[in-house]
Amino acid sequence: MGIFGVATVVMVILKFAGVISWSWWLVFSPVILSVVLNILIEGLSVSISHKVTKSVVNEHEERPYWSNRGDK
């Protein structure tokens, strides 16, 4: 359980104990924030991976890996 999970558990306990009177959206905001950050990071990694793969494929289309490096 990471920092977001611990923060959520603490805020749920405080909500049930009556210490805080926040809405449930605010109580579960660490979980929501964690999901949003994970989606953004995964999206960025997929985008970067796609660009790298596309550039490698384009390089091999211009000059196949079995060709002589001196030939162009």
PDB file of N, CA, C, O and CB in Angstrom:
ATOM      1  N   MET A   1       0.852  -1.168   0.000  1.00  0.00           N
ATOM      2  CA  MET A   1       0.000   0.000   0.000  1.00  0.00           C
ATOM      3  C   MET A   1       0.901   1.234   0.000  1.00  0.00           C
ATOM      4  O   MET A   1       1.775   1.387   0.854  1.00  0.00           O
ATOM      5  CB  MET A   1      -0.971  -0.004   1.226  1.00  0.00           C
ATOM      6  N   GLY A   2       0.672   2.089  -0.954  1.00  0.00           N
ATOM      7  CA  GLY A   2       1.489   3.282  -1.080  1.00  0.00           C
ATOM      8  C   GLY A   2       0.941   4.440  -0.265  1.00  0.00           C
ATOM      9  O   GLY A   2       0.033   4.290   0.552  1.00  0.00           O
ATOM     10  N   ILE A   3       1.525   5.587  -0.518  1.00  0.00           N
ATOM     11  CA  ILE A   3       1.151   6.792   0.223  1.00  0.00           C
ATOM     12  C   ILE A   3      -0.304   7.180  -0.028  1.00  0.00           C
ATOM     13  O   ILE A   3      -0.987   7.659   0.877  1.00  0.00           O
ATOM     14  CB  ILE A   3       2.069   7.950  -0.158  1.00  0.00           C
ATOM     15  N   PHE A   4      -0.781   6.971  -1.269  1.00  0.00           N
ATOM     16  CA  PHE A   4      -2.167   7.311  -1.574  1.00  0.00           C
ATOM     17  C   PHE A   4      -3.133   6.387  -0.837  1.00  0.00           C
ATOM     18  O   PHE A   4      -4.176   6.834  -0.359  1.00  0.00           O
ATOM     19  CB  PHE A   4      -2.413   7.236  -3.083  1.00  0.00           C
ATOM     20  N   GLY A   5      -2.795   5.121  -0.744  1.00  0.00           N
ATOM     21  CA  GLY A   5      -3.638   4.168  -0.021  1.00  0.00           C
ATOM     22  C   GLY A   5      -3.695   4.463   1.460  1.00  0.00           C
ATOM     23  O   GLY A   5      -4.760   4.399   2.074  1.00  0.00           O
ATOM     24  N   VAL A   6      -2.546   4.788   2.038  1.00  0.00           N
ATOM     25  CA  VAL A   6      -2.494   5.124   3.459  1.00  0.00           C
ATOM     26  C   VAL A   6      -3.300   6.386   3.737  1.00  0.00           C
ATOM     27  O   VAL A   6      -4.044   6.447   4.715  1.00  0.00           O
ATOM     28  CB  VAL A   6      -1.039   5.308   3.920  1.00  0.00           C
ATOM     29  N   ALA A   7      -3.152   7.397   2.876  1.00  0.00           N
ATOM     30  CA  ALA A   7      -3.900   8.639   3.055  1.00  0.00           C
ATOM     31  C   ALA A   7      -5.402   8.384   2.966  1.00  0.00           C
ATOM     32  O   ALA A   7      -6.174   8.964   3.729  1.00  0.00           O
ATOM     33  CB  ALA A   7      -3.475   9.679   2.007  1.00  0.00           C
ATOM     34  N   THR A   8      -5.818   7.530   2.052  1.00  0.00           N
ATOM     35  CA  THR A   8      -7.242   7.219   1.911  1.00  0.00           C
ATOM     36  C   THR A   8      -7.767   6.504   3.151  1.00  0.00           C
ATOM     37  O   THR A   8      -8.835   6.846   3.657  1.00  0.00           O
ATOM     38  CB  THR A   8      -7.484   6.356   0.662  1.00  0.00           C
ATOM     39  N   VAL A   9      -7.029   5.518   3.640  1.00  0.00           N
ATOM     40  CA  VAL A   9      -7.461   4.785   4.841  1.00  0.00           C
ATOM     41  C   VAL A   9      -7.576   5.735   6.023  1.00  0.00           C
ATOM     42  O   VAL A   9      -8.546   5.675   6.779  1.00  0.00           O
ATOM     43  CB  VAL A   9      -6.475   3.637   5.171  1.00  0.00           C
ATOM     44  N   VAL A  10      -6.597   6.606   6.186  1.00  0.00           N
ATOM     45  CA  VAL A  10      -6.626   7.565   7.299  1.00  0.00           C
ATOM     46  C   VAL A  10      -7.838   8.488   7.173  1.00  0.00           C
ATOM     47  O   VAL A  10      -8.527   8.748   8.159  1.00  0.00           O
ATOM     48  CB  VAL A  10      -5.318   8.399   7.337  1.00  0.00           C
ATOM     49  N   MET A  11      -8.096   8.976   5.972  1.00  0.00           N
ATOM     50  CA  MET A  11      -9.225   9.895   5.803  1.00  0.00           C
ATOM     51  C   MET A  11     -10.567   9.189   5.971  1.00  0.00           C
ATOM     52  O   MET A  11     -11.510   9.794   6.480  1.00  0.00           O
ATOM     53  CB  MET A  11      -9.161  10.555   4.434  1.00  0.00           C
ATOM     54  N   VAL A  12     -10.680   7.924   5.556  1.00  0.00           N
ATOM     55  CA  VAL A  12     -11.925   7.172   5.773  1.00  0.00           C
ATOM     56  C   VAL A  12     -12.158   6.975   7.272  1.00  0.00           C
ATOM     57  O   VAL A  12     -13.278   7.137   7.756  1.00  0.00           O
ATOM     58  CB  VAL A  12     -11.874   5.794   5.045  1.00  0.00           C
ATOM     59  N   ILE A  13     -11.115   6.631   7.991  1.00  0.00           N
ATOM     60  CA  ILE A  13     -11.244   6.453   9.451  1.00  0.00           C
ATOM     61  C   ILE A  13     -11.648   7.766  10.105  1.00  0.00           C
ATOM     62  O   ILE A  13     -12.522   7.784  10.972  1.00  0.00           O
ATOM     63  CB  ILE A  13      -9.914   5.937  10.067  1.00  0.00           C
ATOM     64  N   LEU A  14     -11.023   8.857   9.700  1.00  0.00           N
ATOM     65  CA  LEU A  14     -11.384  10.157  10.260  1.00  0.00           C
ATOM     66  C   LEU A  14     -12.821  10.540   9.911  1.00  0.00           C
ATOM     67  O   LEU A  14     -13.514  11.150  10.725  1.00  0.00           O
ATOM     68  CB  LEU A  14     -10.421  11.231   9.759  1.00  0.00           C
ATOM     69  N   LYS A  15     -13.268  10.191   8.717  1.00  0.00           N
ATOM     70  CA  LYS A  15     -14.640  10.482   8.298  1.00  0.00           C
ATOM     71  C   LYS A  15     -15.631   9.686   9.150  1.00  0.00           C
ATOM     72  O   LYS A  15     -16.622  10.240   9.625  1.00  0.00           O
ATOM     73  CB  LYS A  15     -14.835  10.154   6.795  1.00  0.00           C
ATOM     74  N   PHE A  16     -15.368   8.388   9.346  1.00  0.00           N
ATOM     75  CA  PHE A  16     -16.263   7.570  10.162  1.00  0.00           C
ATOM     76  C   PHE A  16     -16.244   7.985  11.641  1.00  0.00           C
ATOM     77  O   PHE A  16     -17.249   7.858  12.341  1.00  0.00           O
ATOM     78  CB  PHE A  16     -15.878   6.100  10.033  1.00  0.00           C
ATOM     79  N   ALA A  17     -15.100   8.478  12.103  1.00  0.00           N
ATOM     80  CA  ALA A  17     -14.989   8.917  13.499  1.00  0.00           C
ATOM     81  C   ALA A  17     -15.638  10.280  13.713  1.00  0.00           C
ATOM     82  O   ALA A  17     -15.820  10.714  14.850  1.00  0.00           O
ATOM     83  CB  ALA A  17     -13.523   8.971  13.921  1.00  0.00           C
ATOM     84  N   GLY A  18     -15.983  10.947  12.629  1.00  0.00           N
ATOM     85  CA  GLY A  18     -16.629  12.248  12.758  1.00  0.00           C
ATOM     86  C   GLY A  18     -15.661  13.402  12.951  1.00  0.00           C
ATOM     87  O   GLY A  18     -16.075  14.519  13.259  1.00  0.00           O
ATOM     88  N   VAL A  19     -14.372  13.137  12.770  1.00  0.00           N
ATOM     89  CA  VAL A  19     -13.360  14.185  12.929  1.00  0.00           C
ATOM     90  C   VAL A  19     -13.418  15.160  11.762  1.00  0.00           C
ATOM     91  O   VAL A  19     -13.253  16.366  11.947  1.00  0.00           O
ATOM     92  CB  VAL A  19     -11.951  13.571  13.039  1.00  0.00           C
ATOM     93  N   ILE A  20     -13.652  14.641  10.565  1.00  0.00           N
ATOM     94  CA  ILE A  20     -13.776  15.495   9.385  1.00  0.00           C
ATOM     95  C   ILE A  20     -15.181  15.333   8.808  1.00  0.00           C
ATOM     96  O   ILE A  20     -15.791  14.270   8.922  1.00  0.00           O
ATOM     97  CB  ILE A  20     -12.689  15.144   8.316  1.00  0.00           C
ATOM     98  N   SER A  21     -15.675  16.375   8.201  1.00  0.00           N
ATOM     99  CA  SER A  21     -17.017  16.313   7.614  1.00  0.00           C
ATOM    100  C   SER A  21     -16.959  16.595   6.119  1.00  0.00           C
ATOM    101  O   SER A  21     -17.868  17.198   5.549  1.00  0.00           O
ATOM    102  CB  SER A  21     -17.961  17.314   8.307  1.00  0.00           C
ATOM    103  N   TRP A  22     -15.883  16.151   5.502  1.00  0.00           N
ATOM    104  CA  TRP A  22     -15.707  16.363   4.066  1.00  0.00           C
ATOM    105  C   TRP A  22     -16.651  15.467   3.295  1.00  0.00           C
ATOM    106  O   TRP A  22     -17.195  14.500   3.829  1.00  0.00           O
ATOM    107  CB  TRP A  22     -14.251  16.100   3.643  1.00  0.00           C
ATOM    108  N   SER A  23     -16.838  15.807   2.021  1.00  0.00           N
ATOM    109  CA  SER A  23     -17.616  14.921   1.154  1.00  0.00           C
ATOM    110  C   SER A  23     -16.769  13.678   0.853  1.00  0.00           C
ATOM    111  O   SER A  23     -15.548  13.674   1.009  1.00  0.00           O
ATOM    112  CB  SER A  23     -18.044  15.655  -0.177  1.00  0.00           C
ATOM    113  N   TRP A  24     -17.468  12.628   0.416  1.00  0.00           N
ATOM    114  CA  TRP A  24     -16.755  11.383   0.109  1.00  0.00           C
ATOM    115  C   TRP A  24     -15.814  11.564  -1.081  1.00  0.00           C
ATOM    116  O   TRP A  24     -14.816  10.852  -1.194  1.00  0.00           O
ATOM    117  CB  TRP A  24     -17.753  10.253  -0.181  1.00  0.00           C
ATOM    118  N   TRP A  25     -16.122  12.506  -1.963  1.00  0.00           N
ATOM    119  CA  TRP A  25     -15.214  12.794  -3.089  1.00  0.00           C
ATOM    120  C   TRP A  25     -13.854  13.245  -2.572  1.00  0.00           C
ATOM    121  O   TRP A  25     -12.821  12.822  -3.092  1.00  0.00           O
ATOM    122  CB  TRP A  25     -15.817  13.880  -4.018  1.00  0.00           C
ATOM    123  N   LEU A  26     -13.847  14.093  -1.560  1.00  0.00           N
ATOM    124  CA  LEU A  26     -12.571  14.547  -1.004  1.00  0.00           C
ATOM    125  C   LEU A  26     -11.868  13.442  -0.219  1.00  0.00           C
ATOM    126  O   LEU A  26     -10.640  13.355  -0.213  1.00  0.00           O
ATOM    127  CB  LEU A  26     -12.793  15.758  -0.104  1.00  0.00           C
ATOM    128  N   VAL A  27     -12.657  12.606   0.437  1.00  0.00           N
ATOM    129  CA  VAL A  27     -12.062  11.507   1.204  1.00  0.00           C
ATOM    130  C   VAL A  27     -11.355  10.531   0.273  1.00  0.00           C
ATOM    131  O   VAL A  27     -10.270  10.040   0.589  1.00  0.00           O
ATOM    132  CB  VAL A  27     -13.140  10.771   2.028  1.00  0.00           C
ATOM    133  N   PHE A  28     -11.966  10.250  -0.868  1.00  0.00           N
ATOM    134  CA  PHE A  28     -11.375   9.304  -1.823  1.00  0.00           C
ATOM    135  C   PHE A  28     -10.519   9.987  -2.886  1.00  0.00           C
ATOM    136  O   PHE A  28     -10.116   9.342  -3.854  1.00  0.00           O
ATOM    137  CB  PHE A  28     -12.469   8.507  -2.498  1.00  0.00           C
ATOM    138  N   SER A  29     -10.236  11.261  -2.728  1.00  0.00           N
ATOM    139  CA  SER A  29      -9.418  11.974  -3.716  1.00  0.00           C
ATOM    140  C   SER A  29      -8.001  11.405  -3.880  1.00  0.00           C
ATOM    141  O   SER A  29      -7.479  11.451  -4.994  1.00  0.00           O
ATOM    142  CB  SER A  29      -9.323  13.424  -3.329  1.00  0.00           C
ATOM    143  N   PRO A  30      -7.351  10.873  -2.839  1.00  0.00           N
ATOM    144  CA  PRO A  30      -6.034  10.254  -3.098  1.00  0.00           C
ATOM    145  C   PRO A  30      -6.104   9.077  -4.071  1.00  0.00           C
ATOM    146  O   PRO A  30      -5.202   8.897  -4.889  1.00  0.00           O
ATOM    147  CB  PRO A  30      -5.422   9.782  -1.792  1.00  0.00           C
ATOM    148  N   VAL A  31      -7.167   8.277  -3.987  1.00  0.00           N
ATOM    149  CA  VAL A  31      -7.325   7.148  -4.907  1.00  0.00           C
ATOM    150  C   VAL A  31      -7.575   7.671  -6.317  1.00  0.00           C
ATOM    151  O   VAL A  31      -6.992   7.176  -7.282  1.00  0.00           O
ATOM    152  CB  VAL A  31      -8.488   6.221  -4.454  1.00  0.00           C
ATOM    153  N   ILE A  32      -8.441   8.670  -6.431  1.00  0.00           N
ATOM    154  CA  ILE A  32      -8.743   9.254  -7.738  1.00  0.00           C
ATOM    155  C   ILE A  32      -7.480   9.863  -8.339  1.00  0.00           C
ATOM    156  O   ILE A  32      -7.202   9.679  -9.524  1.00  0.00           O
ATOM    157  CB  ILE A  32      -9.857  10.324  -7.619  1.00  0.00           C
ATOM    158  N   LEU A  33      -6.721  10.584  -7.530  1.00  0.00           N
ATOM    159  CA  LEU A  33      -5.469  11.186  -8.000  1.00  0.00           C
ATOM    160  C   LEU A  33      -4.484  10.118  -8.452  1.00  0.00           C
ATOM    161  O   LEU A  33      -3.807  10.287  -9.467  1.00  0.00           O
ATOM    162  CB  LEU A  33      -4.840  12.045  -6.899  1.00  0.00           C
ATOM    163  N   SER A  34      -4.399   9.030  -7.715  1.00  0.00           N
ATOM    164  CA  SER A  34      -3.499   7.935  -8.072  1.00  0.00           C
ATOM    165  C   SER A  34      -3.881   7.321  -9.417  1.00  0.00           C
ATOM    166  O   SER A  34      -3.014   7.041 -10.246  1.00  0.00           O
ATOM    167  CB  SER A  34      -3.514   6.860  -6.982  1.00  0.00           C
ATOM    168  N   VAL A  35      -5.167   7.115  -9.628  1.00  0.00           N
ATOM    169  CA  VAL A  35      -5.638   6.535 -10.892  1.00  0.00           C
ATOM    170  C   VAL A  35      -5.333   7.479 -12.052  1.00  0.00           C
ATOM    171  O   VAL A  35      -4.860   7.044 -13.102  1.00  0.00           O
ATOM    172  CB  VAL A  35      -7.158   6.237 -10.827  1.00  0.00           C
ATOM    173  N   VAL A  36      -5.601   8.758 -11.866  1.00  0.00           N
ATOM    174  CA  VAL A  36      -5.348   9.744 -12.924  1.00  0.00           C
ATOM    175  C   VAL A  36      -3.857   9.812 -13.250  1.00  0.00           C
ATOM    176  O   VAL A  36      -3.482   9.839 -14.423  1.00  0.00           O
ATOM    177  CB  VAL A  36      -5.865  11.139 -12.502  1.00  0.00           C
ATOM    178  N   LEU A  37      -3.009   9.840 -12.232  1.00  0.00           N
ATOM    179  CA  LEU A  37      -1.563   9.878 -12.471  1.00  0.00           C
ATOM    180  C   LEU A  37      -1.085   8.621 -13.195  1.00  0.00           C
ATOM    181  O   LEU A  37      -0.253   8.705 -14.098  1.00  0.00           O
ATOM    182  CB  LEU A  37      -0.809  10.035 -11.146  1.00  0.00           C
ATOM    183  N   ASN A  38      -1.602   7.465 -12.808  1.00  0.00           N
ATOM    184  CA  ASN A  38      -1.216   6.221 -13.479  1.00  0.00           C
ATOM    185  C   ASN A  38      -1.640   6.216 -14.938  1.00  0.00           C
ATOM    186  O   ASN A  38      -0.892   5.756 -15.801  1.00  0.00           O
ATOM    187  CB  ASN A  38      -1.824   5.023 -12.763  1.00  0.00           C
ATOM    188  N   ILE A  39      -2.831   6.724 -15.220  1.00  0.00           N
ATOM    189  CA  ILE A  39      -3.296   6.793 -16.606  1.00  0.00           C
ATOM    190  C   ILE A  39      -2.409   7.723 -17.423  1.00  0.00           C
ATOM    191  O   ILE A  39      -2.057   7.407 -18.559  1.00  0.00           O
ATOM    192  CB  ILE A  39      -4.759   7.266 -16.663  1.00  0.00           C
ATOM    193  N   LEU A  40      -2.045   8.872 -16.848  1.00  0.00           N
ATOM    194  CA  LEU A  40      -1.165   9.809 -17.551  1.00  0.00           C
ATOM    195  C   LEU A  40       0.214   9.213 -17.815  1.00  0.00           C
ATOM    196  O   LEU A  40       0.753   9.350 -18.912  1.00  0.00           O
ATOM    197  CB  LEU A  40      -1.022  11.091 -16.749  1.00  0.00           C
ATOM    198  N   ILE A  41       0.776   8.560 -16.817  1.00  0.00           N
ATOM    199  CA  ILE A  41       2.113   7.960 -16.973  1.00  0.00           C
ATOM    200  C   ILE A  41       2.079   6.842 -18.009  1.00  0.00           C
ATOM    201  O   ILE A  41       2.975   6.744 -18.847  1.00  0.00           O
ATOM    202  CB  ILE A  41       2.629   7.414 -15.619  1.00  0.00           C
ATOM    203  N   GLU A  42       1.052   6.002 -17.955  1.00  0.00           N
ATOM    204  CA  GLU A  42       0.928   4.919 -18.940  1.00  0.00           C
ATOM    205  C   GLU A  42       0.745   5.487 -20.346  1.00  0.00           C
ATOM    206  O   GLU A  42       1.330   4.984 -21.306  1.00  0.00           O
ATOM    207  CB  GLU A  42      -0.255   3.994 -18.582  1.00  0.00           C
ATOM    208  N   GLY A  43      -0.063   6.526 -20.462  1.00  0.00           N
ATOM    209  CA  GLY A  43      -0.264   7.155 -21.768  1.00  0.00           C
ATOM    210  C   GLY A  43       1.015   7.737 -22.329  1.00  0.00           C
ATOM    211  O   GLY A  43       1.299   7.595 -23.518  1.00  0.00           O
ATOM    212  N   LEU A  44       1.788   8.392 -21.477  1.00  0.00           N
ATOM    213  CA  LEU A  44       3.067   8.939 -21.926  1.00  0.00           C
ATOM    214  C   LEU A  44       4.033   7.837 -22.338  1.00  0.00           C
ATOM    215  O   LEU A  44       4.730   7.962 -23.345  1.00  0.00           O
ATOM    216  CB  LEU A  44       3.690   9.791 -20.830  1.00  0.00           C
ATOM    217  N   SER A  45       4.075   6.768 -21.565  1.00  0.00           N
ATOM    218  CA  SER A  45       5.012   5.692 -21.902  1.00  0.00           C
ATOM    219  C   SER A  45       4.620   5.002 -23.201  1.00  0.00           C
ATOM    220  O   SER A  45       5.492   4.633 -23.988  1.00  0.00           O
ATOM    221  CB  SER A  45       5.077   4.667 -20.769  1.00  0.00           C
ATOM    222  N   VAL A  46       3.333   4.823 -23.439  1.00  0.00           N
ATOM    223  CA  VAL A  46       2.881   4.225 -24.696  1.00  0.00           C
ATOM    224  C   VAL A  46       3.207   5.146 -25.859  1.00  0.00           C
ATOM    225  O   VAL A  46       3.639   4.686 -26.916  1.00  0.00           O
ATOM    226  CB  VAL A  46       1.369   3.931 -24.653  1.00  0.00           C
ATOM    227  N   SER A  47       3.003   6.439 -25.671  1.00  0.00           N
ATOM    228  CA  SER A  47       3.292   7.405 -26.726  1.00  0.00           C
ATOM    229  C   SER A  47       4.785   7.427 -27.063  1.00  0.00           C
ATOM    230  O   SER A  47       5.158   7.420 -28.236  1.00  0.00           O
ATOM    231  CB  SER A  47       2.824   8.801 -26.306  1.00  0.00           C
ATOM    232  N   ILE A  48       5.620   7.455 -26.051  1.00  0.00           N
ATOM    233  CA  ILE A  48       7.069   7.469 -26.276  1.00  0.00           C
ATOM    234  C   ILE A  48       7.512   6.165 -26.926  1.00  0.00           C
ATOM    235  O   ILE A  48       8.322   6.174 -27.853  1.00  0.00           O
ATOM    236  CB  ILE A  48       7.829   7.691 -24.948  1.00  0.00           C
ATOM    237  N   SER A  49       6.983   5.043 -26.445  1.00  0.00           N
ATOM    238  CA  SER A  49       7.325   3.741 -27.024  1.00  0.00           C
ATOM    239  C   SER A  49       6.920   3.670 -28.489  1.00  0.00           C
ATOM    240  O   SER A  49       7.657   3.128 -29.313  1.00  0.00           O
ATOM    241  CB  SER A  49       6.651   2.610 -26.239  1.00  0.00           C
ATOM    242  N   HIS A  50       5.764   4.209 -28.814  1.00  0.00           N
ATOM    243  CA  HIS A  50       5.300   4.207 -30.204  1.00  0.00           C
ATOM    244  C   HIS A  50       6.220   5.041 -31.089  1.00  0.00           C
ATOM    245  O   HIS A  50       6.549   4.631 -32.202  1.00  0.00           O
ATOM    246  CB  HIS A  50       3.863   4.740 -30.290  1.00  0.00           C
ATOM    247  N   LYS A  51       6.638   6.210 -30.599  1.00  0.00           N
ATOM    248  CA  LYS A  51       7.527   7.064 -31.384  1.00  0.00           C
ATOM    249  C   LYS A  51       8.877   6.402 -31.613  1.00  0.00           C
ATOM    250  O   LYS A  51       9.427   6.472 -32.711  1.00  0.00           O
ATOM    251  CB  LYS A  51       7.719   8.406 -30.691  1.00  0.00           C
ATOM    252  N   VAL A  52       9.412   5.760 -30.577  1.00  0.00           N
ATOM    253  CA  VAL A  52      10.711   5.094 -30.706  1.00  0.00           C
ATOM    254  C   VAL A  52      10.605   3.933 -31.681  1.00  0.00           C
ATOM    255  O   VAL A  52      11.468   3.767 -32.543  1.00  0.00           O
ATOM    256  CB  VAL A  52      11.215   4.598 -29.333  1.00  0.00           C
ATOM    257  N   THR A  53       9.559   3.132 -31.553  1.00  0.00           N
ATOM    258  CA  THR A  53       9.371   1.993 -32.446  1.00  0.00           C
ATOM    259  C   THR A  53       9.201   2.462 -33.887  1.00  0.00           C
ATOM    260  O   THR A  53       9.748   1.861 -34.811  1.00  0.00           O
ATOM    261  CB  THR A  53       8.157   1.161 -32.010  1.00  0.00           C
ATOM    262  N   LYS A  54       8.447   3.528 -34.072  1.00  0.00           N
ATOM    263  CA  LYS A  54       8.222   4.050 -35.414  1.00  0.00           C
ATOM    264  C   LYS A  54       9.523   4.554 -36.029  1.00  0.00           C
ATOM    265  O   LYS A  54       9.755   4.346 -37.220  1.00  0.00           O
ATOM    266  CB  LYS A  54       7.183   5.173 -35.382  1.00  0.00           C
ATOM    267  N   SER A  55      10.373   5.208 -35.248  1.00  0.00           N
ATOM    268  CA  SER A  55      11.635   5.700 -35.796  1.00  0.00           C
ATOM    269  C   SER A  55      12.580   4.556 -36.135  1.00  0.00           C
ATOM    270  O   SER A  55      13.311   4.635 -37.122  1.00  0.00           O
ATOM    271  CB  SER A  55      12.304   6.652 -34.812  1.00  0.00           C
ATOM    272  N   VAL A  56      12.579   3.492 -35.334  1.00  0.00           N
ATOM    273  CA  VAL A  56      13.433   2.338 -35.613  1.00  0.00           C
ATOM    274  C   VAL A  56      12.959   1.636 -36.882  1.00  0.00           C
ATOM    275  O   VAL A  56      13.772   1.230 -37.712  1.00  0.00           O
ATOM    276  CB  VAL A  56      13.435   1.352 -34.418  1.00  0.00           C
ATOM    277  N   VAL A  57      11.640   1.495 -37.029  1.00  0.00           N
ATOM    278  CA  VAL A  57      11.097   0.848 -38.222  1.00  0.00           C
ATOM    279  C   VAL A  57      11.430   1.677 -39.456  1.00  0.00           C
ATOM    280  O   VAL A  57      11.827   1.125 -40.482  1.00  0.00           O
ATOM    281  CB  VAL A  57       9.567   0.655 -38.097  1.00  0.00           C
ATOM    282  N   ASN A  58      11.272   2.997 -39.368  1.00  0.00           N
ATOM    283  CA  ASN A  58      11.600   3.865 -40.498  1.00  0.00           C
ATOM    284  C   ASN A  58      13.076   3.777 -40.862  1.00  0.00           C
ATOM    285  O   ASN A  58      13.421   3.796 -42.043  1.00  0.00           O
ATOM    286  CB  ASN A  58      11.231   5.307 -40.180  1.00  0.00           C
ATOM    287  N   GLU A  59      13.941   3.683 -39.875  1.00  0.00           N
ATOM    288  CA  GLU A  59      15.376   3.568 -40.139  1.00  0.00           C
ATOM    289  C   GLU A  59      15.685   2.281 -40.880  1.00  0.00           C
ATOM    290  O   GLU A  59      16.501   2.272 -41.801  1.00  0.00           O
ATOM    291  CB  GLU A  59      16.173   3.627 -38.833  1.00  0.00           C
ATOM    292  N   HIS A  60      15.034   1.188 -40.481  1.00  0.00           N
ATOM    293  CA  HIS A  60      15.290  -0.094 -41.133  1.00  0.00           C
ATOM    294  C   HIS A  60      14.656  -0.164 -42.515  1.00  0.00           C
ATOM    295  O   HIS A  60      15.118  -0.932 -43.359  1.00  0.00           O
ATOM    296  CB  HIS A  60      14.771  -1.231 -40.273  1.00  0.00           C
ATOM    297  N   GLU A  61      13.615   0.614 -42.768  1.00  0.00           N
ATOM    298  CA  GLU A  61      13.044   0.650 -44.107  1.00  0.00           C
ATOM    299  C   GLU A  61      13.981   1.379 -45.061  1.00  0.00           C
ATOM    300  O   GLU A  61      14.113   1.000 -46.225  1.00  0.00           O
ATOM    301  CB  GLU A  61      11.664   1.324 -44.089  1.00  0.00           C
ATOM    302  N   GLU A  62      14.634   2.432 -44.559  1.00  0.00           N
ATOM    303  CA  GLU A  62      15.570   3.174 -45.398  1.00  0.00           C
ATOM    304  C   GLU A  62      16.833   2.356 -45.662  1.00  0.00           C
ATOM    305  O   GLU A  62      17.346   2.344 -46.781  1.00  0.00           O
ATOM    306  CB  GLU A  62      15.933   4.511 -44.739  1.00  0.00           C
ATOM    307  N   ARG A  63      17.327   1.681 -44.643  1.00  0.00           N
ATOM    308  CA  ARG A  63      18.537   0.895 -44.770  1.00  0.00           C
ATOM    309  C   ARG A  63      18.359  -0.382 -43.960  1.00  0.00           C
ATOM    310  O   ARG A  63      18.527  -0.367 -42.741  1.00  0.00           O
ATOM    311  CB  ARG A  63      19.786   1.696 -44.296  1.00  0.00           C
ATOM    312  N   PRO A  64      18.023  -1.476 -44.612  1.00  0.00           N
ATOM    313  CA  PRO A  64      17.812  -2.726 -43.877  1.00  0.00           C
ATOM    314  C   PRO A  64      19.052  -3.121 -43.077  1.00  0.00           C
ATOM    315  O   PRO A  64      20.179  -2.799 -43.451  1.00  0.00           O
ATOM    316  CB  PRO A  64      17.434  -3.852 -44.843  1.00  0.00           C
ATOM    317  N   TYR A  65      18.822  -3.820 -41.979  1.00  0.00           N
ATOM    318  CA  TYR A  65      19.910  -4.179 -41.079  1.00  0.00           C
ATOM    319  C   TYR A  65      20.920  -5.111 -41.724  1.00  0.00           C
ATOM    320  O   TYR A  65      22.058  -5.185 -41.260  1.00  0.00           O
ATOM    321  CB  TYR A  65      19.358  -4.817 -39.840  1.00  0.00           C
ATOM    322  N   TRP A  66      20.545  -5.828 -42.780  1.00  0.00           N
ATOM    323  CA  TRP A  66      21.474  -6.758 -43.421  1.00  0.00           C
ATOM    324  C   TRP A  66      22.304  -6.079 -44.501  1.00  0.00           C
ATOM    325  O   TRP A  66      23.241  -6.674 -45.034  1.00  0.00           O
ATOM    326  CB  TRP A  66      20.715  -7.928 -44.018  1.00  0.00           C
ATOM    327  N   SER A  67      21.958  -4.821 -44.828  1.00  0.00           N
ATOM    328  CA  SER A  67      22.731  -4.147 -45.866  1.00  0.00           C
ATOM    329  C   SER A  67      24.084  -3.689 -45.334  1.00  0.00           C
ATOM    330  O   SER A  67      24.285  -3.553 -44.127  1.00  0.00           O
ATOM    331  CB  SER A  67      21.952  -2.955 -46.417  1.00  0.00           C
ATOM    332  N   ASN A  68      24.985  -3.462 -46.243  1.00  0.00           N
ATOM    333  CA  ASN A  68      26.297  -2.985 -45.884  1.00  0.00           C
ATOM    334  C   ASN A  68      26.205  -1.530 -45.431  1.00  0.00           C
ATOM    335  O   ASN A  68      25.517  -0.735 -46.072  1.00  0.00           O
ATOM    336  CB  ASN A  68      27.272  -3.135 -47.064  1.00  0.00           C
ATOM    337  N   ARG A  69      26.872  -1.167 -44.355  1.00  0.00           N
ATOM    338  CA  ARG A  69      26.770   0.195 -43.818  1.00  0.00           C
ATOM    339  C   ARG A  69      27.344   1.222 -44.783  1.00  0.00           C
ATOM    340  O   ARG A  69      26.959   2.390 -44.721  1.00  0.00           O
ATOM    341  CB  ARG A  69      27.489   0.290 -42.475  1.00  0.00           C
ATOM    342  N   GLY A  70      28.227   0.839 -45.650  1.00  0.00           N
ATOM    343  CA  GLY A  70      28.814   1.785 -46.591  1.00  0.00           C
ATOM    344  C   GLY A  70      27.903   2.103 -47.792  1.00  0.00           C
ATOM    345  O   GLY A  70      28.093   3.113 -48.470  1.00  0.00           O
ATOM    346  N   ASP A  71      26.932   1.245 -48.040  1.00  0.00           N
ATOM    347  CA  ASP A  71      26.014   1.460 -49.164  1.00  0.00           C
ATOM    348  C   ASP A  71      24.848   2.348 -48.745  1.00  0.00           C
ATOM    349  O   ASP A  71      24.270   2.168 -47.673  1.00  0.00           O
ATOM    350  CB  ASP A  71      25.488   0.115 -49.700  1.00  0.00           C
ATOM    351  N   LYS A  72      24.515   3.295 -49.593  1.00  0.00           N
ATOM    352  CA  LYS A  72      23.347   4.134 -49.352  1.00  0.00           C
ATOM    353  C   LYS A  72      22.728   4.529 -50.636  1.00  0.00           C
ATOM    354  O   LYS A  72      21.724   5.242 -50.643  1.00  0.00           O
ATOM    355  CB  LYS A  72      23.702   5.356 -48.555  1.00  0.00           C
TER     356      LYS A  72
END
